Amino acid sequence: HGRVAMLAFTGALVQSYGMHFDGKLNGMYFEKGVNPFEATPSAFATNPMGMAQILLFIGLTEGYTFPEGAWSGDMTRAPGDLGYRVMRKADNMEEQQTKELKNGRAAMLGIMAFSAAHYIPGSVPFFFNA
Protein backbone atom coordinates (compact mmCIF):
# COMPACT_ATOMS: atom_id res chain seq x y z
CA HIS A 1 0.00 0.00 0.00
CA GLY A 2 2.90 2.32 0.64
CA ARG A 3 4.17 2.19 -2.94
CA VAL A 4 0.71 2.87 -4.32
CA ALA A 5 0.26 5.74 -1.85
CA MET A 6 3.59 7.24 -2.95
CA LEU A 7 2.43 7.19 -6.58
CA ALA A 8 -0.99 8.60 -5.64
CA PHE A 9 0.55 11.38 -3.55
CA THR A 10 2.93 12.34 -6.35
CA GLY A 11 0.07 12.41 -8.85
CA ALA A 12 -2.12 14.52 -6.58
CA LEU A 13 0.73 16.92 -5.87
CA VAL A 14 1.55 17.35 -9.57
CA GLN A 15 -2.11 17.99 -10.42
CA SER A 16 -2.54 20.43 -7.53
CA TYR A 17 0.24 22.56 -9.04
CA GLY A 18 -1.66 22.78 -12.32
CA MET A 19 0.05 20.17 -14.47
CA HIS A 20 -2.66 18.42 -16.46
CA PHE A 21 -2.56 16.33 -19.59
CA ASP A 22 -5.14 17.30 -22.17
CA GLY A 23 -6.08 13.70 -22.89
CA LYS A 24 -4.74 13.68 -26.44
CA LEU A 25 -1.94 11.29 -27.25
CA ASN A 26 -0.75 10.82 -30.82
CA GLY A 27 -4.20 11.23 -32.31
CA MET A 28 -5.90 9.15 -29.60
CA TYR A 29 -7.85 10.77 -26.81
CA PHE A 30 -9.48 10.14 -23.46
CA GLU A 31 -12.93 11.45 -22.64
CA LYS A 32 -13.08 14.38 -20.24
CA GLY A 33 -15.39 14.35 -17.24
CA VAL A 34 -15.73 10.57 -16.99
CA ASN A 35 -16.60 9.38 -13.50
CA PRO A 36 -14.18 6.92 -11.84
CA PHE A 37 -16.42 3.92 -12.48
CA GLU A 38 -16.44 4.55 -16.23
CA ALA A 39 -12.77 5.58 -16.57
CA THR A 40 -11.34 2.16 -17.45
CA PRO A 41 -14.01 1.25 -20.03
CA SER A 42 -13.62 4.74 -21.51
CA ALA A 43 -9.85 4.30 -21.79
CA PHE A 44 -10.26 0.93 -23.50
CA ALA A 45 -12.85 2.35 -25.91
CA THR A 46 -10.88 5.46 -26.86
CA ASN A 47 -7.29 4.16 -26.78
CA PRO A 48 -7.17 0.37 -27.01
CA MET A 49 -3.49 0.17 -28.06
CA GLY A 50 -2.34 2.31 -25.15
CA MET A 51 -4.29 0.19 -22.69
CA ALA A 52 -2.91 -2.99 -24.30
CA GLN A 53 0.64 -1.68 -23.73
CA ILE A 54 -0.14 -0.97 -20.08
CA LEU A 55 -1.63 -4.43 -19.54
CA LEU A 56 1.28 -6.09 -21.34
CA PHE A 57 3.82 -4.30 -19.14
CA ILE A 58 1.90 -5.18 -15.96
CA GLY A 59 1.57 -8.80 -17.10
CA LEU A 60 5.27 -9.13 -17.90
CA THR A 61 6.27 -7.59 -14.57
CA GLU A 62 3.88 -9.75 -12.59
CA GLY A 63 4.84 -12.88 -14.49
CA TYR A 64 8.55 -12.27 -13.98
CA THR A 65 8.33 -11.42 -10.28
CA PHE A 66 5.58 -13.86 -9.20
CA PRO A 67 7.09 -16.03 -6.48
CA GLU A 68 6.90 -19.79 -6.70
CA GLY A 69 4.71 -21.23 -3.96
CA ALA A 70 2.81 -18.01 -3.25
CA TRP A 71 -0.63 -19.60 -3.68
CA SER A 72 0.18 -22.57 -1.44
CA GLY A 73 1.75 -20.49 1.35
CA ASP A 74 5.27 -21.77 0.67
CA MET A 75 6.70 -18.48 -0.57
CA THR A 76 10.40 -18.12 0.14
CA ARG A 77 10.93 -14.41 -0.52
CA ALA A 78 10.10 -11.50 1.77
CA PRO A 79 6.95 -9.45 1.07
CA GLY A 80 7.72 -6.54 -1.25
CA ASP A 81 10.92 -8.11 -2.58
CA LEU A 82 10.28 -8.31 -6.31
CA GLY A 83 13.62 -9.90 -7.07
CA TYR A 84 15.42 -6.93 -8.59
CA ARG A 85 17.43 -4.13 -7.04
CA VAL A 86 16.87 -0.69 -8.48
CA MET A 87 19.30 1.79 -6.92
CA ARG A 88 19.74 -0.47 -3.90
CA LYS A 89 22.91 -1.97 -2.53
CA ALA A 90 22.85 -5.29 -0.71
CA ASP A 91 25.06 -4.02 2.12
CA ASN A 92 22.44 -1.64 3.55
CA MET A 93 19.23 -3.33 2.40
CA GLU A 94 17.59 -3.27 5.82
CA GLU A 95 18.15 0.48 6.13
CA GLN A 96 16.67 1.08 2.68
CA GLN A 97 13.64 -1.11 3.47
CA THR A 98 13.04 0.96 6.61
CA LYS A 99 13.24 4.18 4.59
CA GLU A 100 10.76 2.83 2.04
CA LEU A 101 8.39 1.72 4.81
CA LYS A 102 8.51 5.14 6.49
CA ASN A 103 8.07 7.00 3.20
CA GLY A 104 5.12 4.76 2.34
CA ARG A 105 3.48 5.49 5.68
CA ALA A 106 4.03 9.23 5.22
CA ALA A 107 2.56 9.03 1.71
CA MET A 108 -0.53 7.22 3.04
CA LEU A 109 -1.11 10.05 5.51
CA GLY A 110 -0.40 12.62 2.79
CA ILE A 111 -2.88 11.23 0.28
CA MET A 112 -5.51 11.01 3.02
CA ALA A 113 -4.85 14.68 3.83
CA PHE A 114 -5.32 15.55 0.15
CA SER A 115 -8.58 13.61 0.12
CA ALA A 116 -9.84 15.26 3.31
CA ALA A 117 -8.92 18.74 2.03
CA HIS A 118 -10.73 18.03 -1.24
CA TYR A 119 -13.97 16.68 0.22
CA ILE A 120 -14.07 18.79 3.41
CA PRO A 121 -12.68 22.26 2.64
CA GLY A 122 -10.72 23.72 5.55
CA SER A 123 -10.31 20.37 7.29
CA VAL A 124 -6.54 20.37 6.83
CA PRO A 125 -5.15 23.68 8.09
CA PHE A 126 -1.76 23.15 6.43
CA PHE A 127 -3.22 23.40 2.93
CA PHE A 128 -3.76 26.94 1.75
CA ASN A 129 -6.61 27.58 -0.68
CA ALA A 130 -8.12 24.22 0.27
C-alpha positions in Angstrom: 0.0 0.0 0.0 2.9 2.3 0.6 4.2 2.2 -2.9 0.7 2.9 -4.3 0.3 5.7 -1.8 3.6 7.2 -2.9 2.4 7.2 -6.6 -1.0 8.6 -5.6 0.6 11.4 -3.6 2.9 12.3 -6.4 0.1 12.4 -8.9 -2.1 14.5 -6.6 0.7 16.9 -5.9 1.5 17.3 -9.6 -2.1 18.0 -10.4 -2.5 20.4 -7.5 0.2 22.6 -9.0 -1.7 22.8 -12.3 0.1 20.2 -14.5 -2.7 18.4 -16.5 -2.6 16.3 -19.6 -5.1 17.3 -22.2 -6.1 13.7 -22.9 -4.7 13.7 -26.4 -1.9 11.3 -27.2 -0.7 10.8 -30.8 -4.2 11.2 -32.3 -5.9 9.1 -29.6 -7.9 10.8 -26.8 -9.5 10.1 -23.5 -12.9 11.5 -22.6 -13.1 14.4 -20.2 -15.4 14.4 -17.2 -15.7 10.6 -17.0 -16.6 9.4 -13.5 -14.2 6.9 -11.8 -16.4 3.9 -12.5 -16.4 4.5 -16.2 -12.8 5.6 -16.6 -11.3 2.2 -17.4 -14.0 1.2 -20.0 -13.6 4.7 -21.5 -9.8 4.3 -21.8 -10.3 0.9 -23.5 -12.8 2.4 -25.9 -10.9 5.5 -26.9 -7.3 4.2 -26.8 -7.2 0.4 -27.0 -3.5 0.2 -28.1 -2.3 2.3 -25.1 -4.3 0.2 -22.7 -2.9 -3.0 -24.3 0.6 -1.7 -23.7 -0.1 -1.0 -20.1 -1.6 -4.4 -19.5 1.3 -6.1 -21.3 3.8 -4.3 -19.1 1.9 -5.2 -16.0 1.6 -8.8 -17.1 5.3 -9.1 -17.9 6.3 -7.6 -14.6 3.9 -9.8 -12.6 4.8 -12.9 -14.5 8.6 -12.3 -14.0 8.3 -11.4 -10.3 5.6 -13.9 -9.2 7.1 -16.0 -6.5 6.9 -19.8 -6.7 4.7 -21.2 -4.0 2.8 -18.0 -3.3 -0.6 -19.6 -3.7 0.2 -22.6 -1.4 1.7 -20.5 1.4 5.3 -21.8 0.7 6.7 -18.5 -0.6 10.4 -18.1 0.1 10.9 -14.4 -0.5 10.1 -11.5 1.8 6.9 -9.4 1.1 7.7 -6.5 -1.2 10.9 -8.1 -2.6 10.3 -8.3 -6.3 13.6 -9.9 -7.1 15.4 -6.9 -8.6 17.4 -4.1 -7.0 16.9 -0.7 -8.5 19.3 1.8 -6.9 19.7 -0.5 -3.9 22.9 -2.0 -2.5 22.8 -5.3 -0.7 25.1 -4.0 2.1 22.4 -1.6 3.6 19.2 -3.3 2.4 17.6 -3.3 5.8 18.1 0.5 6.1 16.7 1.1 2.7 13.6 -1.1 3.5 13.0 1.0 6.6 13.2 4.2 4.6 10.8 2.8 2.0 8.4 1.7 4.8 8.5 5.1 6.5 8.1 7.0 3.2 5.1 4.8 2.3 3.5 5.5 5.7 4.0 9.2 5.2 2.6 9.0 1.7 -0.5 7.2 3.0 -1.1 10.1 5.5 -0.4 12.6 2.8 -2.9 11.2 0.3 -5.5 11.0 3.0 -4.9 14.7 3.8 -5.3 15.6 0.1 -8.6 13.6 0.1 -9.8 15.3 3.3 -8.9 18.7 2.0 -10.7 18.0 -1.2 -14.0 16.7 0.2 -14.1 18.8 3.4 -12.7 22.3 2.6 -10.7 23.7 5.6 -10.3 20.4 7.3 -6.5 20.4 6.8 -5.2 23.7 8.1 -1.8 23.1 6.4 -3.2 23.4 2.9 -3.8 26.9 1.7 -6.6 27.6 -0.7 -8.1 24.2 0.3 
